Amino acid sequence: MCLADAKMWAQGLDLVQKLYALGLDYDRFTLSAILRSSLIEMYGKCGLVEKAKNVFDLTETARVGERNRDVVVWTSMLSCYGRNGQFKDVIRAYELMVANEVTPDAVVFVAVISACRHTGNVSLGLKYFESMVHDFGLQPDYEHYGCLVDLLCKAGELEKAWKLMSVSNSRASVSVWGALLSACVDYGNVEMGKLAANKVLELDPKNVGIYVLLSNLYANVGMWNEIGELRELMKEKGLKKDVGCSWVDVNS
């Protein structure tokens, strides 16, 4: 299916390349942002990053002197790199985008902050997060907060993650609070873990996975009585542990 689609779209690309090679001009309809974006996304989904880049490079050089390109095309290229694990290229493309005076939108910042998360570059992730607010006047949503919190948690920056979550409380999702709790389990931060668990349970009182994570946190530091209390609380609420979830057996 993917290869068939690639052949279909390649016909359109070949036509554009022939027009350019022959020195023939074309209007926005011939090479619209939708066509360029679709080609890049299609190649990205097929893992054909170089072909996607060919489309992007062609449209970038076809009209000399035109700097304010459609943000949708840049977004598609960033997403293509991210989808295929080329996270450093995501960051490089973003810097080039800004240098070309193309104004990024909220979707672009999800891609670049996510790339920072995968590369573990905390300072750069924070820089981009602050830039989207102060330089471009964009309001972060739960996806931006989620990417940045996950980045901070993986780097062991739990205090920074907690402060960020406190500011973004209204935009925090169950998965984001859960990521913070999971990091607390890894780093043995009991107090913050309890607070994060409470936040999740306020949003989703029947989330069994949170009880299991909290139990694992207690087990890591030898808080066996608290594990027993959690089990009793789950029984009172009629909750059962999901199959596949870890749970430390304690002989009391």
Stockholm file with secondary structure:
# STOCKHOLM 1.0

chainA/1-252         MCLADAKMWAQGLDLVQKLYALGLDYDRFTLSAILRSSLIEMYGKCGLVEKAKNVFDLTETARVGERNRDVVVWTSMLSCYGRNGQFKDVIRAYELMVANEVTPDAVVFVAVISACRHTGNVSLGLKYFESMVHDFGLQPDYEHYGCLVDLLCKAGELEKAWKLMSVSNSRASVSVWGALLSACVDYGNVEMGKLAANKVLELDPKNVGIYVLLSNLYANVGMWNEIGELRELMKEKGLKKDVGCSWVDVNS
#=GR chainA/1-252 SS CHHHHHHHHHHHHHHHHHHHHTTCCCCTTTTCHHHHHHHHHHHHHTTCHHHHHHHHHHHHHSSTTCCCCCHHHHHHHHHHHHHTTCHHHHHHHHHHHHHTTCCCCHHHHHHHHHHHHHHTCHHHHHHHHHHHHHTTCCCCCHHHHHHHHHHHHHTTCHHHHHHHHHHTGGGCCHHHHHHHHHHHHHHTCHHHHHHHHHHHHHHCTTCHHHHHHHHHHHHHTTCHHHHHHHHHHHHHHTCCCCTTCCCCCCCC
#=GC SS_cons         CHHHHHHHHHHHHHHHHHHHHTTCCCCTTTTCHHHHHHHHHHHHHTTCHHHHHHHHHHHHHSSTTCCCCCHHHHHHHHHHHHHTTCHHHHHHHHHHHHHTTCCCCHHHHHHHHHHHHHHTCHHHHHHHHHHHHHTTCCCCCHHHHHHHHHHHHHTTCHHHHHHHHHHTGGGCCHHHHHHHHHHHHHHTCHHHHHHHHHHHHHHCTTCHHHHHHHHHHHHHTTCHHHHHHHHHHHHHHTCCCCTTCCCCCCCC
//
